[in-house]
Amino acid sequence: MEEQNEPVVGVRFDSGDLNPKIEQSQLDQIQQELSGIGGVESVTDNLKSATLRIHLNMADDADRGTVEAAMTQARDIVNSILPFDTYFTNTENGKNYDIEIDSYNWIVDDSHPQDGQIYFKLTKTGAGNEVVDVISEPKDSDLVSEIVRQ
């Protein structure tokens, strides 16, 4: 019987994929620069399964403009160190990384209600274009009104 709670190990990428490789020194530089964005309380990042995920936890009282500006500034910082065209865009020779940048004033929990949360997410896959979603706002307010029971 196989071991439980053990990851299945395999090769997901070909030799031409993830080229150039993102180095730890680049991630350290990004982390340091992101920490300098005004209003940021904490920054976390991780690079797993070829996706760079960055989370900007802003001050609880940050307004919509501040949260959005931080996401945009984070995008520009990452792009200056890891150019999107080089690291986050597939080529004819192989697949490259994906990136997600989350910027929010809080994560909903017992002390932080959903009402008042501001949450932006930038996503860029190697095969696609940048997309910015406002996670805390419905894409179709009319549809939400129709299906939500008050």
C-alpha positions in Angstrom: 0.0 0.0 0.0 1.3 3.5 -0.9 2.2 5.9 1.9 -0.5 8.3 2.8 0.1 12.0 3.0 3.1 11.7 0.6 3.1 13.8 -2.6 3.1 12.0 -5.9 6.4 12.9 -7.5 6.7 13.2 -11.3 8.1 15.4 -14.0 5.6 18.1 -15.0 7.8 20.2 -17.2 10.0 19.5 -20.2 13.6 20.6 -20.5 12.7 23.8 -22.4 10.2 24.9 -19.7 10.7 27.4 -17.0 13.6 29.0 -18.8 15.0 31.2 -17.4 14.6 29.9 -13.9 13.5 32.2 -11.1 16.2 32.3 -8.5 15.9 32.7 -4.7 17.9 35.9 -4.9 15.3 37.5 -7.2 12.5 36.4 -4.8 14.4 38.0 -1.9 14.8 41.2 -3.8 11.1 41.3 -4.7 10.2 40.6 -1.1 12.3 43.5 0.1 11.0 46.0 -2.4 7.3 44.9 -1.8 7.7 45.5 1.9 8.4 49.2 1.1 5.0 49.8 -0.5 3.1 52.3 1.5 0.3 50.8 3.7 1.6 47.3 3.4 1.5 45.5 6.8 3.0 42.2 5.6 4.1 40.5 2.4 4.2 36.8 1.7 5.3 35.1 -1.4 5.8 31.5 -2.6 6.8 29.8 -5.8 5.2 26.4 -6.0 4.2 24.4 -9.1 5.6 27.1 -11.4 3.2 29.8 -9.9 4.6 32.8 -8.1 2.0 33.9 -5.5 2.4 37.2 -3.8 0.0 38.4 -1.0 0.0 42.0 0.1 -1.8 42.4 3.4 -2.7 46.1 3.7 -3.8 48.1 6.7 -7.3 47.3 7.8 -8.4 50.9 7.1 -6.9 51.0 3.6 -9.4 52.2 1.0 -10.1 50.8 -2.4 -7.6 53.2 -4.2 -4.8 52.3 -1.8 -5.4 48.5 -2.2 -5.5 48.8 -6.0 -2.5 51.0 -6.1 -0.5 48.6 -4.0 -1.3 45.8 -6.4 -0.3 47.9 -9.4 3.0 48.9 -7.7 3.7 45.3 -6.8 3.1 44.3 -10.4 5.6 47.0 -11.5 8.2 45.9 -9.0 8.0 42.2 -10.0 8.1 43.2 -13.7 11.3 45.2 -13.1 13.0 42.2 -11.5 11.3 39.4 -13.5 10.1 40.8 -16.8 6.6 39.4 -17.5 7.5 38.9 -21.2 10.5 36.7 -20.2 9.3 34.8 -17.1 5.5 34.8 -17.3 4.8 34.3 -21.0 5.1 30.9 -22.8 7.4 30.7 -25.8 7.5 28.3 -28.7 10.3 26.5 -26.9 8.5 25.9 -23.6 6.1 26.8 -20.9 6.9 29.6 -18.4 5.6 30.6 -14.9 2.2 31.9 -13.8 1.9 34.8 -11.4 -0.8 35.8 -8.9 -0.7 39.1 -6.9 -3.3 39.5 -4.2 -3.8 42.8 -2.4 -6.4 43.2 0.3 -7.2 45.1 3.5 -8.2 41.9 5.4 -9.1 38.3 5.0 -12.6 37.6 6.2 -12.7 35.9 9.7 -14.4 36.3 13.0 -13.1 39.8 13.6 -13.2 41.0 9.9 -16.6 40.8 8.2 -17.1 40.4 4.5 -18.7 43.8 4.4 -15.9 46.3 4.0 -13.4 43.9 2.6 -11.4 45.1 -0.4 -9.6 42.5 -2.4 -7.8 42.8 -5.7 -6.2 39.9 -7.6 -3.9 40.1 -10.6 -3.5 36.9 -12.5 -1.2 36.2 -15.5 -0.7 32.7 -16.9 2.1 31.8 -19.2 -0.5 31.2 -21.9 -2.7 34.2 -21.3 -2.9 37.9 -20.6 -3.0 39.8 -17.4 -6.4 39.8 -15.7 -7.4 41.9 -12.7 -10.4 40.9 -10.6 -12.0 42.6 -7.7 -12.7 39.6 -5.6 -14.7 41.5 -3.0 -17.2 42.8 -5.6 -19.6 40.8 -7.7 -19.0 40.8 -11.5 -22.8 40.9 -12.1 -24.6 42.8 -9.3 -28.0 42.2 -10.9 -27.5 38.4 -11.0 -26.4 38.5 -7.3 -29.6 40.4 -6.4 -31.7 37.8 -8.2 -30.2 34.8 -6.4 -29.4 36.1 -2.9 -32.2 35.9 -0.4 -32.2 38.8 2.0 
